[in-house]
Amino acid sequence: MAQLMQLEKRQTNMASGRASTELRVLYQPNRCALLESALVPGHTVIFDRRGKIASESSAGYADLSKEFVVFVKDMFLNSAVILLATSLRQALCLQPDGSCTGVGNQSEKSYWKVHKITSGICMFESVKNARMYLRIKEGQCDGTGTGDIDCHFKIKKNLENASISLESTKSPGLFVGLQSDGQAKPVIYTKNENVFFYPRVIKFGRENSMGMSAIPSQEEEKIQESKNHQEIPPESEARGLLLSSTANSNRK
């Protein structure tokens, strides 16, 4: 179903003489969108190569563009659940043996939970198989990561086609890629389609607090360790308390 959106800048509808700001978003098979007038079907927003609004009657029609690349804002917030689509029907999926393939079905088996490390750097944990993370290690790319630095990926946005690519932070220059049979492997970024993933948000996450660990178990350990430090005073402090207590007892 087409959606309506409002443009911040008002435009005049020449056919009716009325000001119109309503546009219908028409989603295309190539993942782009057209913006069509809600009052005059068939009339779309067109830009020239300099980014200025143009008309279909403008000279150099080949240089005009009516397609918009769509990015979802904040799709990689902490605890978000996403699909990393590789085509209109397939997605990156964790297999029972721990390997990853790009020809999995777009179902719960292909859902990944986002763990935000810092701005632009995330980990991806399988929703179906908790505590199994996407990783690049020793020339392999699979889903058997434990949440360490091998599982940290830098998000590279490809503005030309609304896709993203995942670069290993431990091995800069290596990206999650796909072989001809769909199996995941580390590859060098060459703008080939085998490094393009199209994120689809299943569940939006939340802003990550500063210094928050991506792994709940580690966070719990830190909290417990902090409590232990508070409950058990340092050795020198404990000795001081013991001497003070002894002195008070002798005075009595």
C-alpha positions as CSV (number, residue, x, y, z in Angstrom):
1,M,0.0,0.0,0.0
2,A,1.4,3.4,-1.0
3,Q,2.2,5.8,1.8
4,L,1.9,9.5,2.0
5,M,4.6,11.9,3.1
6,Q,4.9,15.6,3.7
7,L,7.6,17.7,2.0
8,E,9.1,20.5,4.2
9,K,9.2,22.8,1.1
10,R,5.8,23.5,-0.3
11,Q,5.3,23.1,-4.1
12,T,2.5,24.4,-6.3
13,N,0.4,22.0,-8.2
14,M,0.1,23.6,-11.6
15,A,-2.9,21.4,-12.7
16,S,-5.2,22.5,-9.9
17,G,-3.7,25.8,-8.8
18,R,-3.7,24.5,-5.2
19,A,-0.6,24.1,-3.0
20,S,0.2,20.5,-2.4
21,T,2.7,18.8,-0.1
22,E,1.4,15.3,-0.2
23,L,3.4,12.7,-2.1
24,R,2.8,9.0,-2.5
25,V,5.9,6.8,-1.9
26,L,6.1,4.1,-4.6
27,Y,8.5,1.4,-3.6
28,Q,10.4,-0.2,-6.6
29,P,11.8,-3.7,-7.1
30,N,15.3,-2.3,-7.1
31,R,14.8,-1.0,-3.5
32,C,14.5,2.6,-4.6
33,A,11.4,4.8,-4.3
34,L,9.5,7.2,-6.5
35,L,7.7,10.2,-5.1
36,E,4.4,10.7,-6.9
37,S,1.9,13.5,-6.5
38,A,-1.1,12.4,-4.5
39,L,-3.3,14.8,-6.4
40,V,-1.9,14.2,-9.9
41,P,-1.1,10.5,-10.4
42,G,1.8,9.9,-12.8
43,H,3.6,13.2,-11.8
44,T,6.8,12.4,-9.9
45,V,9.5,14.5,-8.3
46,I,12.5,14.7,-10.6
47,F,16.0,16.1,-10.0
48,D,18.7,17.0,-12.4
49,R,22.4,16.1,-11.9
50,R,23.0,19.2,-9.8
51,G,20.3,18.1,-7.3
52,K,17.7,20.7,-8.4
53,I,14.1,20.0,-9.1
54,A,13.5,19.6,-12.8
55,S,10.7,18.6,-15.1
56,E,10.5,15.7,-17.7
57,S,10.5,18.3,-20.4
58,S,13.9,19.6,-19.4
59,A,16.8,19.2,-21.8
60,G,19.1,16.2,-21.2
61,Y,16.4,13.9,-20.0
62,A,19.0,11.1,-19.6
63,D,20.6,13.1,-16.8
64,L,17.4,13.4,-14.8
65,S,16.6,11.1,-11.9
66,K,13.4,10.2,-10.2
67,E,14.6,7.4,-8.0
68,F,15.4,7.9,-4.3
69,V,17.6,5.6,-2.2
70,V,16.0,4.8,1.1
71,F,17.9,4.4,4.4
72,V,16.2,3.6,7.7
73,K,17.5,5.9,10.4
74,D,18.9,4.3,13.6
75,M,18.5,0.8,12.3
76,F,21.6,-0.3,14.2
77,L,20.6,0.8,17.7
78,N,21.5,-1.5,20.5
79,S,19.2,-4.6,20.9
80,A,17.6,-4.0,17.5
81,V,16.6,-7.1,15.5
82,I,17.4,-7.0,11.8
83,L,17.5,-9.1,8.6
84,L,20.6,-8.8,6.5
85,A,18.9,-9.4,3.1
86,T,21.0,-10.5,0.2
87,S,18.1,-10.4,-2.3
88,L,14.4,-9.8,-2.3
89,R,13.8,-13.2,-0.8
90,Q,17.0,-14.4,0.8
91,A,19.2,-13.3,3.7
92,L,22.3,-14.0,5.7
93,C,21.5,-17.0,7.9
94,L,23.4,-19.0,10.5
95,Q,23.4,-22.8,9.7
96,P,23.3,-25.6,12.3
97,D,27.0,-26.4,11.8
98,G,28.0,-22.7,12.6
99,S,28.6,-21.7,9.0
100,C,26.8,-18.7,7.4
101,T,25.1,-18.6,4.1
102,G,23.5,-15.7,2.1
103,V,20.8,-17.8,0.6
104,G,18.8,-18.4,3.8
105,N,15.1,-17.7,4.0
106,Q,13.9,-14.3,5.3
107,S,12.5,-15.9,8.5
108,E,13.3,-16.0,12.2
109,K,16.3,-18.2,11.4
110,S,17.9,-15.2,9.7
111,Y,17.2,-12.7,12.4
112,W,20.3,-11.0,14.0
113,K,20.3,-9.0,17.2
114,V,22.5,-5.9,17.1
115,H,25.0,-5.2,19.9
116,K,26.3,-1.7,19.6
117,I,29.9,-1.4,20.6
118,T,30.6,2.3,19.7
119,S,29.2,4.6,17.0
120,G,29.3,2.7,13.7
121,I,30.7,-0.5,15.2
122,C,28.4,-3.4,16.1
123,M,28.2,-7.2,16.7
124,F,25.5,-9.4,15.4
125,E,24.1,-12.3,17.5
126,S,21.8,-14.9,16.1
127,V,18.3,-14.6,17.5
128,K,17.6,-18.3,16.9
129,N,20.9,-19.5,18.5
130,A,21.8,-17.2,21.4
131,R,25.4,-16.4,22.1
132,M,26.5,-17.3,18.6
133,Y,27.9,-14.2,16.8
134,L,28.9,-13.4,13.3
135,R,32.7,-13.2,13.1
136,I,35.8,-13.1,10.8
137,K,38.7,-15.1,12.2
138,E,41.7,-16.9,10.7
139,G,40.5,-16.6,7.1
140,Q,37.0,-17.8,7.9
141,C,33.6,-16.1,8.2
142,D,31.0,-17.9,10.3
143,G,28.6,-17.6,13.2
144,T,30.6,-19.3,15.9
145,G,31.9,-16.1,17.5
146,T,31.8,-15.7,21.3
147,G,31.4,-11.9,21.4
148,D,35.1,-10.9,21.4
149,I,36.8,-8.5,19.0
150,D,36.7,-11.0,16.2
151,C,32.9,-10.3,16.1
152,H,33.2,-6.5,15.9
153,F,32.2,-5.0,12.5
154,K,32.3,-1.5,11.1
155,I,29.2,-0.5,9.2
156,K,29.9,0.9,5.8
157,K,27.0,2.5,4.1
158,N,26.8,2.2,0.3
159,L,24.7,5.3,-0.6
160,E,24.4,4.4,-4.3
161,N,22.1,1.3,-3.6
162,A,21.0,1.7,0.1
163,S,23.0,-1.3,1.1
164,I,25.6,-1.8,3.9
165,S,28.9,-3.8,4.1
166,L,30.5,-5.2,7.2
167,E,34.2,-4.6,7.7
168,S,36.1,-6.5,10.4
169,T,37.6,-4.1,12.9
170,K,40.3,-6.6,13.9
171,S,41.3,-7.2,10.2
172,P,40.6,-3.8,8.4
173,G,40.0,-4.3,4.7
174,L,38.3,-7.6,5.1
175,F,34.5,-7.7,4.7
176,V,31.8,-10.3,5.1
177,G,31.3,-11.5,1.6
178,L,29.5,-14.4,-0.2
179,Q,30.9,-17.0,-2.6
180,S,29.0,-18.2,-5.7
181,D,27.3,-20.9,-3.7
182,G,26.2,-18.5,-1.0
183,Q,28.7,-19.4,1.7
184,A,30.1,-16.5,3.7
185,K,33.8,-15.8,3.5
186,P,36.1,-12.8,4.2
187,V,36.7,-10.7,1.0
188,I,38.3,-7.5,0.0
189,Y,35.8,-4.7,-0.8
190,T,35.5,-4.3,-4.5
191,K,31.9,-2.9,-4.8
192,N,30.8,-6.3,-6.1
193,E,27.3,-7.4,-5.0
194,N,28.8,-10.2,-2.9
195,V,29.6,-7.6,-0.1
196,F,26.2,-5.8,-0.2
197,F,23.6,-6.5,2.5
198,Y,20.2,-4.8,2.6
199,P,19.2,-4.3,6.3
200,R,15.5,-4.7,7.2
201,V,14.4,-3.7,10.7
202,I,12.3,-6.4,12.5
203,K,12.4,-4.7,15.9
204,F,13.9,-1.3,16.7
205,G,16.4,-1.0,19.4
206,R,17.4,1.7,21.9
207,E,20.2,4.2,22.4
208,N,23.3,2.5,23.8
209,S,24.5,4.0,27.1
210,M,28.1,5.1,27.2
211,G,30.5,2.3,28.0
212,M,27.8,-0.3,27.9
213,S,29.1,-3.8,27.2
214,A,27.6,-5.7,24.3
215,I,27.5,-9.0,26.2
216,P,25.0,-9.2,29.1
217,S,27.0,-11.9,30.9
218,Q,30.1,-9.7,31.0
219,E,28.0,-6.7,32.2
220,E,26.6,-8.9,35.0
221,E,30.1,-10.0,36.0
222,K,31.3,-6.4,36.1
223,I,28.3,-5.4,38.3
224,Q,28.9,-8.3,40.7
225,E,32.6,-7.6,40.8
226,S,31.9,-3.9,41.7
227,K,29.6,-5.1,44.5
228,N,32.2,-7.3,45.8
229,H,34.8,-4.5,45.9
230,Q,32.3,-2.4,47.8
231,E,31.5,-5.1,50.3
232,I,35.1,-6.3,50.9
233,P,37.5,-3.4,51.9
234,P,41.1,-3.4,50.8
235,E,43.6,-5.3,52.9
236,S,45.2,-2.2,54.4
237,E,41.8,-0.7,55.3
238,A,40.7,-4.0,56.8
239,R,43.9,-4.2,58.9
240,G,43.2,-0.6,60.1
241,L,39.7,-1.4,61.1
242,L,40.9,-4.5,63.0
243,L,43.6,-2.5,64.9
244,S,41.1,0.2,65.8
245,S,38.6,-2.3,67.1
246,T,41.4,-4.0,69.2
247,A,42.4,-0.6,70.7
248,N,38.9,0.2,71.7
249,S,38.5,-3.2,73.3
250,N,41.7,-2.7,75.3
251,R,40.5,0.7,76.6
252,K,37.5,-0.9,78.0
